């Protein structure tokens, strides 16, 4: 999802004029900052971005989080082949139980890079629409500018839209029943 499109929709919702060629404009910069905040909220609270990689755990069973490719939000699983490994998380490392000098597969949720430009793309591949994202930006923008009533309104719409996107979509099956006759 291209940030420029989302910021444009947020501008339309807020009734602001949007000029994509003037990204240094204070209003546009504020909208980009709001987009970063909302993006962080979406991936940390609703639709986590997951990544899997192999990390070397040293002789003490310690894997340094600074060796991770992405910024760690939380660990989903730690495995050695198909076997799940118990672990403890510390601020700067993960300690794997009964594992020494081994490469383990770590699956974790991560925090995406900061959005700083209109040309940035999100890594969302979920049911979050551009409009949903834009409602979150509108809410943040209103909050920053002291328009608290409008912020509450847009925040409710944003949260409702996220809830709708998070519901499981699919075929509805009704259990077959025998009729009593």
Protein Blocks (a to p, Z undefined) as FASTA:
>chain_A
ZZklmmmmmmmmnopacdfklmmbmklmmmmmmmmmmmmmmmmmmmccdddddddddfko
pacfklpmbdcfbdfbdcehjaccdddddfkbccdehiahiacdddddddddddfbfkbc
cfbfcfbdfklmmmmmmmmmmmmnopaklmmmmmmmmmmmmmmmmpccdddddddddddZ
Z
